[in-house]
Amino acid sequence: MLELFDILSEEWAIRALIASSLVGILCGVLGCFLVLRNMSLIGDALSHAILPGVFVPFMIIGYSKAGFFIGTLTAAIISAVAITWIQNNVKTKNDAAIGIVFTLMFAIGVTGISYLNNAQGVHLDLKDFLFGSTLGISNEDIVITSIVTFYALASVIIFYRYLFITTFQATIAATMGISVQFVHYFLMLLVSLAIVASLQTVGIILVVAMLITPASTALLLSNNLKSVLVISGVIGLLSAVIGLIGAIVLNTPPGPAMCITATLFYAFSVVFSPTKGIVVKFRNRRHQKALIQREDILKLMYKSETSISKDTIANRLQYNLSILSSRLAELIQSGDISKSINGYVITAKGRDLGQKLVRAHRLWEKYLVDEMGLKDDQIHEDAENLEHILDHEMIDTLDEKLGYPDKDPHGAPIPQRLERSRTPLLGLKPKGRALISKEQISEKVESELFELGLSALMPIQLNDIQESTITVDTANGIINIDVDLARKISVDKA
């Protein structure tokens, strides 16, 4: 560890660290707009197309960092303009136009550098341009990279609104008088500057990874553009610093190490992203599957209307007994069912949920037959899936569209809508706490609450759910409330 600190304290290592950090932040921020605009391939194209900007300035003024910067930037701008012109004016596919321009420019660059090395005895190491030479960064490189980074980040901050609207709503931007084409070319200029500034650090081949990978990682972690820009810049910075340190420790090229580090950040986000990761998706699928299983149990118990044993439920629904035991325990905990001598019985709260499922299923069957023209024997499986994804409002809308039918295509009665609050007291779990809402669905409900001694914002706790009544604990003592009234009483979170 001491040896590593000694190495990092050397002048060449400090220069490499500063330049790599600047490049990581710069590429991370600008890459977000490339990814969001589906222009990742253009970043790759421009990074390859700058090679002619190396040998042309060398032939004119000799070896000069400033000359290389101007030459490569000019080559990138020419390539961006050429690609856009072909895409807009020639009947050529967009990706084909990119491929045509960048392969031509890359071929010219390789040919030119090879000619200088062979014919004129000049030594320009092509590998340094392709893969970078972080450890050979000069003070002049740091100055150029710092200026480019400051200019690009300042441009993003100042013109953020224009970049935002042209990225997500180009048509609206045009109607507002914003030149979408000008913003596009300006973004290409910023990307070209970033690529040229990254030339010495990661090289023209690997710079696309620093442009695309941190941005793609940030988009897995947030949906807010400002947050995405910050996260992408931080990931770019960490990828550059960690990659450089890893390269020093392992004695490998820094450019590839930075790209590998950025990809590791991406892979970690793919797995563990809090909203889009594989782990979250897997957990959500399990939760959804468990929810559907609980709802199927409630629907079965709602239809049976009597106590039902665990074995009967397992046989009817073809559930594994261990899984069924877990689902039944969850339903008991939520107050939807209760245990009886002969098995399990559905509570008033569970009956409401079961009624909603049966109503949704039979309305969907009616819709599939009347509106979609399907036959009676084709609709059950689709209705089984759709019944689990509808909320009460969607079911009511479907009911209204069908003209409030009373029977499904098989002749079974369709349960009618129950008058209920959006957040009903009956929806609480046993031992759940809440406050009586200020706004109730009717004056009649408010009057009944007054008679029970319940007032707005009064804290309550749901103790028990029976077939026809529920019991709540209040500051005035224990109160029994009729189930029909409990589903109409609105409550707020305590």
C-alpha positions in Angstrom: 0.0 0.0 0.0 2.8 2.4 0.9 4.5 1.6 -2.5 1.2 2.5 -4.3 1.0 5.9 -2.4 4.7 6.5 -3.4 3.9 5.9 -7.0 0.8 8.1 -7.0 2.7 10.9 -5.4 5.1 11.0 -8.4 4.6 13.8 -10.9 3.7 11.7 -13.9 1.0 9.8 -11.8 -0.5 13.0 -10.6 -0.8 14.3 -14.2 -2.4 11.0 -15.3 -4.8 11.1 -12.3 -5.9 14.6 -13.1 -6.4 14.0 -16.8 -8.2 10.7 -16.3 -10.6 12.3 -13.8 -11.4 15.2 -16.1 -12.0 12.8 -19.0 -14.2 10.5 -16.9 -16.4 13.4 -15.8 -16.6 14.9 -19.3 -17.4 11.7 -21.1 -19.9 10.6 -18.5 -21.9 13.8 -18.7 -21.9 14.2 -22.5 -22.5 10.5 -23.1 -26.0 10.8 -21.5 -27.3 12.8 -24.4 -25.8 10.4 -26.9 -27.5 7.4 -25.3 -30.8 9.2 -24.9 -30.8 10.3 -28.5 -29.9 6.8 -29.7 -26.6 8.2 -31.1 -24.2 5.8 -29.4 -22.9 4.7 -32.8 -22.1 8.3 -33.7 -19.8 8.5 -30.7 -18.0 5.4 -31.9 -17.8 6.9 -35.4 -16.4 10.2 -34.4 -13.8 8.6 -32.2 -12.5 6.6 -35.2 -12.8 9.5 -37.6 -10.4 11.8 -35.9 -7.3 9.9 -37.0 -6.7 12.0 -40.2 -6.4 14.9 -37.8 -3.1 13.4 -36.5 -1.0 13.1 -39.6 -2.2 16.1 -41.6 -1.1 18.7 -38.9 2.1 16.7 -38.5 2.9 17.1 -42.2 2.2 20.9 -42.0 3.8 22.0 -38.7 5.5 18.9 -37.3 4.9 17.3 -33.8 2.7 19.7 -31.9 0.0 18.9 -29.2 -1.9 22.1 -30.2 -1.7 21.0 -33.8 -3.0 17.5 -33.0 -5.8 19.0 -31.0 -6.9 21.4 -33.8 -6.5 18.7 -36.5 -8.4 16.0 -34.7 -11.2 18.4 -33.7 -11.5 19.5 -37.3 -11.6 15.9 -38.5 -14.4 15.1 -36.0 -16.5 18.1 -37.0 -16.1 17.3 -40.7 -17.2 13.7 -40.0 -20.2 14.8 -37.9 -21.3 17.2 -40.7 -20.8 14.6 -43.4 -22.8 11.9 -41.5 -25.7 14.3 -40.8 -25.7 15.6 -44.4 -25.8 12.1 -45.9 -28.6 11.1 -43.4 -30.7 14.1 -44.4 -30.0 14.4 -48.1 -29.1 10.9 -49.5 -31.3 7.8 -49.6 -29.0 5.9 -47.3 -29.8 4.2 -44.0 -28.7 6.2 -40.9 -26.4 3.5 -39.6 -24.9 2.9 -43.1 -24.1 6.6 -43.4 -22.2 6.5 -40.1 -20.3 3.4 -41.2 -19.4 4.9 -44.6 -17.9 8.1 -43.1 -16.1 6.7 -40.1 -14.5 3.8 -41.9 -13.3 6.1 -44.7 -11.8 8.6 -42.2 -10.3 5.8 -40.1 -8.7 4.2 -43.2 -7.3 7.6 -44.3 -5.8 8.2 -40.9 -4.2 4.7 -40.7 -2.8 5.1 -44.2 -1.4 8.5 -43.5 0.3 7.6 -40.3 1.8 4.4 -41.9 3.1 6.6 -44.8 4.8 9.0 -42.4 6.4 6.1 -40.5 7.6 4.3 -43.6 8.4 7.0 -46.1 9.7 9.8 -43.9 11.3 7.9 -41.0 8.9 9.5 -38.5 7.8 7.5 -35.5 4.1 8.0 -34.6 3.0 5.0 -32.6 -0.4 4.1 -33.8 -1.1 2.2 -30.6 -0.9 5.4 -28.6 -3.7 6.9 -30.6 -5.8 3.8 -30.6 -5.5 2.8 -27.0 -4.2 6.0 -25.3 -1.0 6.6 -23.3 -2.2 7.9 -20.0 1.2 7.6 -18.3 2.8 9.9 -20.9 0.4 12.8 -20.3 2.1 16.2 -20.3 1.2 19.5 -18.6 0.0 20.7 -22.0 -2.5 17.8 -22.2 -3.9 18.7 -18.8 -4.4 22.3 -19.7 -6.2 21.4 -23.0 -8.3 18.7 -21.2 -9.2 21.2 -18.4 -10.3 23.9 -20.8 -12.4 21.4 -22.8 -14.0 19.9 -19.7 -14.9 23.4 -18.3 -16.3 24.6 -21.6 -18.4 21.4 -22.1 -19.8 21.3 -18.6 -20.6 25.0 -18.7 -22.3 24.6 -22.0 -24.5 21.7 -20.6 -25.5 23.9 -17.6 -26.2 27.0 -19.7 -28.0 25.3 -22.5 -29.6 22.5 -20.4 -33.2 23.5 -21.3 -32.4 23.3 -25.1 -30.6 20.0 -24.8 -33.4 18.6 -22.7 -36.3 19.5 -25.0 -34.6 18.6 -28.2 -33.6 15.3 -26.7 -37.1 14.3 -25.6 -39.5 16.5 -27.6 -37.8 17.6 -30.8 -41.1 18.4 -32.5 -42.3 20.6 -29.7 -38.9 22.3 -29.6 -39.2 23.1 -33.3 -42.7 24.7 -32.8 -41.2 26.8 -30.1 -38.7 28.2 -32.5 -35.7 26.3 -31.3 -33.3 25.1 -34.0 -33.1 21.4 -33.4 -30.5 21.1 -36.1 -28.3 23.7 -34.5 -28.5 22.0 -31.1 -27.6 18.7 -32.8 -24.5 20.2 -34.3 -23.6 21.9 -31.1 -23.8 18.6 -29.2 -21.6 17.0 -31.9 -19.1 19.8 -31.3 -19.1 19.0 -27.6 -18.8 15.3 -28.2 -15.9 15.9 -30.7 -14.1 18.0 -28.0 -14.6 15.2 -25.5 -13.2 12.6 -27.9 -10.2 14.7 -28.7 -9.5 15.5 -25.1 -9.7 11.7 -24.3 -7.3 10.8 -27.1 -4.2 10.7 -24.9 -6.1 9.1 -21.9 -8.0 6.1 -23.3 -7.5 6.3 -27.1 -9.9 6.6 -30.0 -11.1 3.0 -29.8 -11.9 2.9 -26.1 -13.3 6.4 -25.7 -16.7 5.2 -26.8 -16.9 3.0 -23.7 -16.3 6.0 -21.5 -19.0 7.9 -23.4 -21.6 5.2 -23.4 -21.1 2.9 -20.4 -21.3 5.4 -17.5 -24.4 7.0 -19.1 -26.1 3.6 -19.6 -25.3 2.8 -15.9 -26.8 6.1 -14.7 -30.0 5.5 -16.7 -30.5 2.2 -14.8 -30.2 4.1 -11.5 -32.5 7.2 -12.2 -35.1 8.5 -14.5 -34.4 12.2 -13.8 -32.1 13.8 -16.3 -30.3 16.0 -13.9 -29.7 13.1 -11.6 -28.6 11.0 -14.5 -26.0 13.6 -15.6 -24.6 13.8 -12.0 -24.5 10.0 -11.5 -22.9 9.4 -14.9 -20.2 12.0 -14.3 -19.5 10.4 -10.9 -19.3 6.9 -12.4 -17.1 8.2 -15.2 -14.8 9.8 -12.6 -14.7 6.6 -10.4 -14.1 4.4 -13.5 -11.2 6.6 -14.6 -9.5 6.8 -11.1 -10.1 3.2 -10.1 -9.0 2.0 -13.6 -5.8 4.0 -13.5 -4.9 2.8 -10.0 -5.7 -0.8 -11.0 -3.5 -0.5 -14.1 -0.6 0.8 -12.0 -1.0 -2.1 -9.5 -1.4 -4.8 -12.2 1.1 -3.1 -14.7 -1.5 -3.1 -17.5 -2.6 -0.3 -20.0 -4.7 2.3 -18.1 -7.2 2.9 -21.0 -8.6 -0.7 -21.1 -8.6 -0.9 -17.3 -10.8 2.2 -17.1 -13.2 0.7 -19.6 -13.3 -2.6 -17.7 -14.0 -0.7 -14.5 -16.9 1.2 -16.1 -18.4 -2.0 -17.4 -18.2 -3.5 -13.9 -20.2 -0.6 -12.6 -22.7 -1.2 -15.4 -22.9 -5.0 -14.6 -23.4 -4.2 -10.9 -26.3 -1.8 -11.8 -27.8 -4.4 -14.1 -28.1 -6.8 -11.2 -28.8 -4.4 -8.3 -30.5 -1.3 -9.7 -33.2 -0.4 -7.2 -35.9 0.0 -9.8 -34.6 -1.8 -13.0 -32.2 -4.4 -11.7 -32.4 -8.2 -12.1 -32.8 -8.7 -8.4 -35.7 -6.2 -8.1 -37.4 -7.7 -11.1 -37.1 -11.2 -9.7 -38.4 -10.0 -6.3 -41.3 -8.2 -8.0 -42.2 -11.3 -10.1 -42.2 -13.3 -6.9 -44.4 -10.7 -5.1 -46.8 -10.6 -8.1 -47.0 -14.4 -8.3 -47.7 -14.5 -4.5 -50.3 -11.8 -4.9 -52.1 -13.7 -7.7 -52.0 -16.9 -5.6 -53.6 -15.1 -2.7 -56.2 -13.5 -4.9 -57.0 -16.9 -6.5 -57.5 -18.4 -3.0 -59.8 -15.5 -2.0 -61.8 -15.9 -5.2 -62.2 -19.6 -4.6 -63.3 -19.0 -1.0 -65.7 -16.2 -2.1 -67.4 -18.7 -4.5 -67.6 -21.5 -1.9 -69.3 -19.3 0.7 -68.6 -21.9 3.4 -65.6 -23.0 5.4 -63.0 -24.7 3.2 -60.1 -27.0 4.1 -56.5 -26.6 3.1 -56.6 -29.9 1.1 -59.6 -28.8 -0.8 -57.9 -25.5 -1.7 -54.7 -27.4 -2.8 -56.7 -29.8 -5.0 -58.8 -27.1 -6.6 -55.9 -24.7 -7.3 -53.2 -27.3 -7.7 -50.9 -25.6 -5.2 -48.0 -27.1 -3.3 -49.0 -27.5 0.3 -45.9 -25.5 1.6 -46.7 -22.6 -0.7 -50.4 -22.8 0.1 -49.5 -22.7 3.9 -47.5 -19.5 3.3 -50.3 -17.8 1.3 -52.9 -18.8 3.9 -50.8 -17.3 6.7 -50.4 -14.1 4.7 -54.1 -13.9 4.2 -54.8 -14.4 7.9 -52.3 -11.7 8.8 -53.9 -9.2 6.4 -57.4 -10.0 7.8 -58.8 -11.4 4.6 -59.5 -14.9 6.0 -59.7 -16.5 9.4 -59.1 -20.0 10.7 -62.2 -22.1 11.7 -62.8 -25.6 13.1 -63.3 -27.1 9.6 -60.6 -25.1 7.8 -60.7 -21.4 6.7 -63.4 -18.9 6.2 -63.4 -15.6 4.3 -63.8 -12.4 6.3 -65.9 -9.4 5.3 -62.7 -7.7 4.0 -61.7 -10.7 2.0 -65.2 -11.0 0.6 -64.9 -7.5 -0.8 -61.6 -8.5 -2.5 -63.1 -11.8 -3.7 -66.1 -10.0 -5.1 -63.9 -7.5 -7.0 -62.0 -10.4 -8.6 -65.1 -12.3 -9.6 -66.7 -9.1 -10.9 -63.5 -8.2 -12.9 -63.3 -11.8 -14.4 -66.9 -11.9 -15.5 -66.9 -8.4 -16.9 -63.7 -9.2 -18.9 -65.4 -12.4 -20.3 -68.4 -10.3 -21.3 -66.1 -7.7 -23.0 -64.1 -10.4 -24.9 -67.3 -11.9 -26.2 -69.3 -8.8 -27.0 -66.5 -6.4 -28.0 -63.7 -8.7 -29.3 -65.9 -11.3 -30.9 -64.3 -14.3 -29.2 -66.2 -17.5 -28.4 -67.3 -18.6 -24.9 -64.6 -21.3 -24.8 -61.8 -18.9 -25.7 -62.1 -16.3 -23.0 -61.5 -17.9 -19.6 -57.7 -18.0 -19.6 -57.4 -14.4 -20.8 -59.9 -13.2 -18.1 -58.0 -15.2 -15.5 -54.9 -13.1 -16.3 -56.7 -9.7 -16.7 -58.7 -9.9 -13.5 -55.5 -9.4 -11.4 -54.4 -6.2 -13.0 -57.5 -4.0 -12.7 -58.2 -1.6 -9.9 -61.7 -0.6 -8.9 -61.9 2.5 -11.2 -60.9 0.4 -14.2 -63.5 -2.2 -13.4 -66.2 0.5 -13.0 -65.2 1.9 -16.4 -65.4 -1.5 -18.0 -68.8 -2.0 -16.4 -70.0 1.3 -17.7 -68.8 0.6 -21.3 -70.6 -2.7 -21.3 -73.9 -1.1 -20.1 -73.9 -2.6 -16.6 -74.6 -6.2 -17.5 -75.9 -8.6 -14.9 -74.7 -11.9 -16.3 -71.5 -13.1 -18.0 -71.5 -15.1 -21.3 -71.9 -18.3 -19.4 -75.0 -17.1 -17.6 -73.3 -16.6 -14.2 -74.3 -13.4 -12.3 -71.9 -10.5 -12.3 -71.6 -9.0 -8.8 -72.7 -5.4 -8.7 -70.5 -2.5 -7.6 -70.3 -1.8 -3.9 -70.3 1.7 -2.7 -66.9 2.1 -1.1 -64.4 4.7 0.0 -61.1 5.2 -2.0 -59.2 4.3 1.3 -61.8 2.4 3.4 -61.6 1.5 7.0 -62.3 -2.1 6.0 -59.1 -2.1 4.0 -56.9 -1.9 7.1 -55.0 -4.9 8.3 -55.8 -6.2 11.9 -53.9 -4.0 14.4 -53.5 -1.4 11.7 -53.6 2.3 12.8 -55.2 5.2 10.9 -56.9 8.5 11.3 -60.6 9.3 10.4 -60.4 11.4 7.2 -61.8 14.9 7.1 -63.6 14.2 3.9 -66.1 11.3 3.7 -68.0 10.1 0.6 -71.4 11.4 1.9 -73.0 13.4 4.6 -74.8 10.2 5.7 -71.4 8.6 6.5 -70.4 11.7 8.5 -73.6 11.5 10.4 -73.2 7.9 11.3 -69.6 8.6 12.4 -70.9 11.3 14.7 -73.4 8.9 16.2 -70.6 6.4 16.9 -68.5 9.1 18.6 -65.9 9.2 15.8 -64.7 12.6 14.6 -62.3 13.8 11.9 -58.6 13.1 12.6 -59.4 10.8 15.5 -56.8 8.0 15.7 -58.2 4.5 15.6 -56.8 0.9 15.5 -58.6 -2.0 13.8 -58.7 -4.9 16.2 -60.9 -7.6 14.6 -62.9 -8.3 11.5 -66.0 -10.5 11.7 -68.5 -11.5 9.1 -70.8 -8.5 9.7 -68.9 -6.2 12.0 -65.5 -4.9 12.7 -64.1 -3.8 16.1 -61.9 -0.6 16.4 -60.1 0.7 19.4 -60.5 4.5 19.9 -59.9 7.2 22.6 -63.5 6.7 23.5 -63.1 2.9 24.0 -63.9 -0.1 21.8 -66.5 0.5 19.1 -68.3 -2.1 16.8 -68.9 -0.9 13.3 -71.1 -2.5 10.7 -69.1 -3.9 7.7 -71.2 -2.0 5.1 -70.4 1.3 6.9 -66.7 0.3 7.4 -66.2 0.0 3.6 -67.6 3.6 3.2 -65.6 5.3 6.0 -62.5 7.0 4.6 -59.3 6.8 6.6 -55.8 8.4 6.3 -52.4 7.0 7.3 -51.6 7.6 11.0 
